[in-house]
Amino acid sequence: MKILLLNSPWINNKEEYCVKSGTRWAAIRKKCHSMPYYPYPYFLASATAVLKQAGFKAHVKDAIAEEINKEECLKYIEFLKPRVLLIEAFTPSINYDLEFMKEAKKRTGCYTVFSGIHAGALPGEVLSHDFMDFVIAGNEMDYTLRELVAFLNEGRSDFENIQGLAFKRNGSVKINQRRPPIENLDELPFPERDELPMHKYNDPFSEHAVTAKITVSRGCPFRCSFCIEPFVFNGSYKHRSLDLVIEEIKLVQDRYGVKEIFFDDSIFMTSWAVAVSQAIIKSGIRIGWSCWVDWNISYENLALMRKSGCIGVKFGVESSDAAILGAIHKPVKIDRIKLLIENCKKLGLLRHASFMFGLPGETEETLKETIDFAFSLDLTSSQLAIATPLPGTPFYKMAKENGWLTSEDWNDYEPHYHAIVEYPDCSNRTILKAMELARAKKVKQLLKNPLVACGYLFKLCRSQGIKKFIMDIFLKGAFVLKGLFTK
């Protein structure tokens, strides 16, 4: 029995494309605004490896990174003839994902499975469609999918015995008991990479063009109300053993020629960042790396990270307003952010911060203050998003209960170009304008660091080739000029 795990096609035209699997926030990306970015679909790749380890004929396909359209992808599915098709679905892409799955079911008769935050939060809504068979609800898919495939392979239909699964029985939706998070990540094989276009995966923050994303922990100890992590992992936080971390780094170095690692974990707590740094130094590996870091990390620990090859760190700020940070349960102190940036500068580390516009308690004044604060910091890059209440998060529940939502169309639940919340003192138009202004200011931020800007251009040229690179520079020219003259 063949199983296909798919990052299915979404929007891709002359002006824009989209990212889904491999990112926490499925989003639209304007081609004139940003470097091409294709995140490695970690959860799909991990579940594929688990199925292969169990002896199943599993395959993974990243249609977005391979830039293949809907019809091309459907023809591939017809050729492969999988008995089980799984798609990782997200809120803004859910309508596209459903449409694609309906056609795949029609052409192949396969069992249809959705995973992902949206399906996990609203399994009844997904399973209301006749062509949908199963949903992996609200947690890691690895073992739930493995168990489901084993049941189907054996002809069993007692699906109520599979934790973490939702299914239909006699027309009614059944949602089983939640599966506990995987406690021992060392049980899992390394995620599948050989079937995926490894040369396409990158992180714009990285210094080198050949970059690999590795995830060595799951979960997050914090419970920010807008984030999907608490919903998926129920507040748990665990990581692999250091020996396996080093083994996976060596694997991607030797097999794929990787020059740099981005640890795409939710966060490297200080003790874990120190342990990984010490393990890299002890192993003798020479490789650049970066990660999301705890805001409270000390200068001494940052220096150790730098010694081990760390090229920079990312950290979440979201807002400069203390009341807003308190409302979303984000334990950030602005003075600690400033100290972190100053320490990174002293050590020559890249500094990347994330900001979010439209959080509960937002006003026109707090938006202005956050933008002013963000671009007063000596950052080398930043990440900007519109606060979007995704189903399954406390933010979504708050937005529903308080009447903050301006749209019930899932297509609008996208964090770059749509604002679907507004408050008594802050309209969604005001939030959109703030995002547009911040996006323009981001250009000036990049150009303040010529070495970083040149590195960006070098990576772009290397990844695209000289002809496409020149065309892309012309495409981005108007946006860059607008940013230069933005006050």
N, C-alpha and C positions, 0 to 999 in steps of 0.2 A: 504494500500500500504506500503510495506516494503522498507526501504532505508538503504543501508550499506555504511559506510564511512571507507575506508581501507588504512592502511599503508601496502602496498603490498610487497611480498617477493622480495628480491634483491639477491646479492651474499652472500652465506654462505657455506664455505667448511672447510677443516681441517686447512688451513692457514689463512683465512681471512673471515671477515663478513663486513656488511655495515650498516650505519644508514641513515635514511631519515627523516620522519616526526618527529617533535620535535626538530630539529636542523636547524640552518640557513645555514649550509654548509653540504649537503649530501656528505658522504665520505666513503672511504674504511678504515677499521681498521685491522691491522695485529694482530692476536691473540698472537703472541710471543712478541709484543711490549707494550701492554697496558692492563689495567684492563677492564673487560667487562663493556660496557656502552650502556645503552638503554635509550634514552631521551623520556620523556613523550610527546605524540603527541598532544600538546595543541590545535592547530587549529582544528584538527579533533574532539577532545573531546568537544570543545566549540560549534562547529556547530551541533554536535549530541545532545547536551543539548538543544540548541535552537529549533531544530526540535521536540524533545520530549515535550518541553514546549508548542509548537503549536499543540500538539495532534497527531503527526505522529509516526509511528512505526519505529523508527530509531535505528540503531545499529552501534557500532564502533568496529573494529577489528585491532589489532596490530600484524600482522604476523611476523614482524621482532623481536619484543620483545619476542613473544611466540616461536620463532625459528621454525616455520613451513614452509615447502617448498612450491613450486609453486603448485604442484599437490594436496597436502593436503589442501591448501587454496582454490583452485578451487572446491574441493569436498565440502568444507564448504559452498561456495557460492551456489553450486547446491542444497545443503540441505536447505539453508535459503530462496532461491528464491527471492532475492530483485528485486523490480521493477526499482529501481535506484541504480547504483553503482558509488560511487565517489572515486577516487584515488588522493592523493596529490602527484604530480609528480615533479621531480627535474631534473636539466640538466644532470648530469652524469648517472642518472637512467632512463632517458626518454625512451630509446629503450626497456629496460626491462619492463617498465610500459606499453608501448604501446602493446608489445607482450602479456603481461598478460591480458590486457583489451580486446584485440581481442579474446582471448580464452574464457574469461568470457562472452562476448557478444554472441559468438557462442553457448555456452552451456545453456545460460539462456534467451537470447533475451532482456536483461535489457537495460534501458537507460544508456548511458555511459557519465560520467562527469569527467573532469580533473580540479583540482585546483592546486595551487602552482606557484612558481615564473617562472618556464620555460614555462608552459602552458599560464600563464598570459602575458608573454612577447612576445610569438610567437603563438597566438591562431590560426592563419591561417595555420601554419605548422602542428599543432596537428589535426585540423579539416580537413586537406587534406586526412586523413585516413577515409575510408568508414565506419568503425565501430565506429567512434567517433561522439557523438551527441552534446555535450555541453562543453564549457570551461568557468570557472569562471575567469574572466580576470583581473589580476593585482591588486587585493585588497582583503580585508577581505571577507571570503566566507559566514559568518553566515547568513546574511539577503538575499543575492542573492540566496543562495541555498534554503532557506526557501520559497522564492517566487517562484522559479522554481518548487519545489516539489508541491506547492499548485496549480500552473498552470497545471502540469501534472495530478494531482489528479482530477482536475475539467474538464480535457479533453480540456483545452485551448491550442491554438497554436500561440497566438499573443506574441511570445517571445521577440519581439522588444520593449516591454513595461517593460522589466526587466533590470534595471540598472546593469552594471557590468557583463553582460552575452555575450558570443559569441556563435553563433550557425550557422546552415546551412539552407538556404532557396533556394529551386530549384537549388541545386548544388553550390550556391555561399555562401561564408562565410560572415556573418553579425556580426559586433562588435558594441555592444551598448555603449551608453554613460557610462563613468566610474561612479561607485557608490561612493558617498562621504564617507570618513571614518566614522565609528560609533563614535559619539561625546560623548554619555553618556554610559559608560561601565557598569554602575549600572543596565541598562536595561537587561543585559545578565545574564542568570542563571550561577551558577557555572558549570565548565566543567564536562562532564561525567567521572566518575572514576570506578563505580561499574563493568562495563563490561571489564575493562582493567586489565592487570596483574601488579597491583600496586607494588608488591614485587620485580619486575624486574627493576623498574625505580630507577636510582641513579645518583649521580654526583661524579666523582672521587675526586673532591675537598672537599667534605663533610667529617665531622669527624665521623658521625654515619652511620650505614648500612641502617637503615630505614629512607630514605630521600624522601621528596615529592617536586616536582617542582610546584611552583605557579607563575602564571603570572598575575600581578595586574595593568599593564599599557601596552599600545600599542604605537608603534612609537618611534621616536628618534628625538631630536631637531637638531642633527648634520647631515651633508650630505656627509659623506665619499664616494668617488667615486666608491669604490669597493663593497659597501654594498648594500644588497637588501632592507634594511629598507626604504630608501627614496622612492623607487619604489612602495613598497606595501602600505605605509601609507602617501605618498606625503608630507613628512616633518611634519606631525602632531604628537603631543605627548599628551596623556591624560591618566588618571588613575582612578581606582575605588575610591569610598569613603572609608575612613579609617574604618568605622564600618563594611563594607563588607570584607575588608582585614582581620580583626580580626576574623570575623565569619568563613571565609574559613580556616584560620589556625586552629581554634578550631575543625572544621569539619574533617580535615585530621588527627588531633591528636586523636579524639574520635573514628572515624570509621576505621582508618587504622593503628593506633598505631605509627604514625610518630613521630620521635624524632628530626628531623631537617628539615628545609625548605631551598631550594634554590630558590630565586626569579629570575626566568628566563626571566626577562625583559631586553630589549636592554641596558638600563642604569637606575640607580637610581640617578636622579639629586639630588644635595645636599639638597634642601628644602624638597624633597619627602623622602629621606633617614632619615632626621631628624623627619619628621612627622610620618613615620612608626615606628621609634624607640620609640618615645614618646607614640604612641598608644599601642605598645606592653607592655611597662612598666606600663602604666595606667591600662591595662586589667588584669595584674597579670599573664599573660601567661609565662611559663618557657619553652623556646624552643631555640635551636641553629638555626642560620640562616646566609645566605650569599647572596651576590648580585654583579652585575656589578656596579661599582661606578664611579662617576665623579672624574677626576684626581685632581681637585682643592679643594677637600673637606679638611676641616681644622682638626687639631688635636682634638680640642674640640668636633667637630661633630662626629669624629671617636670614641672618648671616650664615647659619648652618645650611639652610635650604639653598642659598646662593652658592655655597661651596660645593654642594652636591650636583649642581648643574641647573638649578631653577633659574628661569629667565624672567619670570614675572608672576604676579598673583592677581586674581579676580576677587571681588568682594561686593556684597549687596549693600546698598545704602537706601534706595527707594525714595526717601523723602528727607528734607532737612528739618521738617516740623516734628517736634518731640511728641505732640499730642497725636498726630497721625501715626507715628511709629508705635506708640502705645496701643492705639486702636487696632492695629493689625498684628499685634504681638510680636513685633520684630525688635529683638534686644540690642539695638544699635545705639551707640553714643557718638555724637558728632565729633567730640574731642578725640575719641579713640580713632576715628576715621582719619582725622587730620594727622595724628601721630603715626598711624600706619603708613600713610602716603609719604610723610617726611622720612621715615626709616627706609622705605623702599627707594626713595631718591638717593639717599646716602649710599645704598648698596648697589645702585645701578639696576634695579629691578623695574620691569614694566608694571604699570599700575592701571587696572581696568575696573571701573565701578559700574554698577547697574542702578538705574533710576526708573521710577514708575510714576505716571501721572494719572490722577483720577481716583485715588484711594479714598476710603471713607473719611469725611471731615475736610475734604479738599475745598479750597476757595480760590478765587482768582489770585489772591495775594499769596497763598501758600504755594501755588504753582510757580509764580514769579520768583519767590524766595528759593525754591528748590532748583530752578534753572540757574539763577544767579550763583547759588552755592556750587552746583555741579561744575560750572565752567570757571569758577574761581580756583578750583583745586588744580594742582599740577598733575593731572592724569595724562597717560599716554593714549588711552582710548576709553570709550564708555559704551554702555548698552542701554537703550531707551525703549520703553514700552508703555502702552496705555493699560491701566489696570482693568483687567477683564475677569469678571466673576464666572469661573468655570464650574459646571455642575460637579458636586462632590466636595467643594471647598466651603468653609464657613462664610467666605465672602459672598458666594452665590446665595446662600440661605439668607444672609443679611440683606442683600439687594432685593430679593423677592419679598421679604417681610416688610421692608421699608418703602417699597414702591420706587426704587432707584432705577430699575431697568427701563430702557427706552426701546428695546427690541426683543422679540422672542424668536427671531430668525437666527438659527445657529450659524448661518453664513457670516453674520455680523460679529460673532464672538472671536475676533481676531485682534491681536494686540498692537499692530503697527499702524493701521489706517482706519480703524473703527473705534468709536467710543460709545458703549452701550449702557453707560450709567451716567446719571446726573443727580446733583444734590440741590437743596434749596438755595445755596450760595454759589453754585458752580454748574453751569450747563455743559452738556456734552460737546457743544461747539467750542466752548472755552478750553476744554481739555484737548480737543483736536488741534486747536491753534497753538497751545503750549507744546504739544508734541512736534508740530511742524517747525516752530521756532528752535526748539532744542536740537532737532535733526540738522538744521542749517548751521547752528553753532558748533556742532560736532566736527564739521570740516575744519574750522579754525583750530579746534583742539588738536586735531591730527597734524596740521601743518606747523604747530608750535614745536613739534618734535621731528625735525628733518630726517634724522636717521630712521625713525619709525615709519615716516611717510615713504622714504626710499625703499625700505624693506617691504612695505605694502606693495609698491609698484613692482619690485623684483619678483615677489611671489605671484602677483597677478600675471606677469609676463611669462614666468616659468610654467604656470599651470595652464595657460591658454594658448601659448604660442604667439609669435610676434605679430602676425596678421590680425588675429582676433583681439590681441592686446591693444593695438592701435585703434581698432574700431571701438573697443570698450572705453578707451580714454575719451574719445570724441563723444560717446554716449553720456558719460558722466560729467563732461565739461560744464554744461549749463548749471548743474547742481552744485559743482564746486565753486563756480563764480558767484552764485547766489549766496553760498555760505560765507565767502570771503567778505562780502559787503553787508552781511547781517550784523546788526549792532547788538 
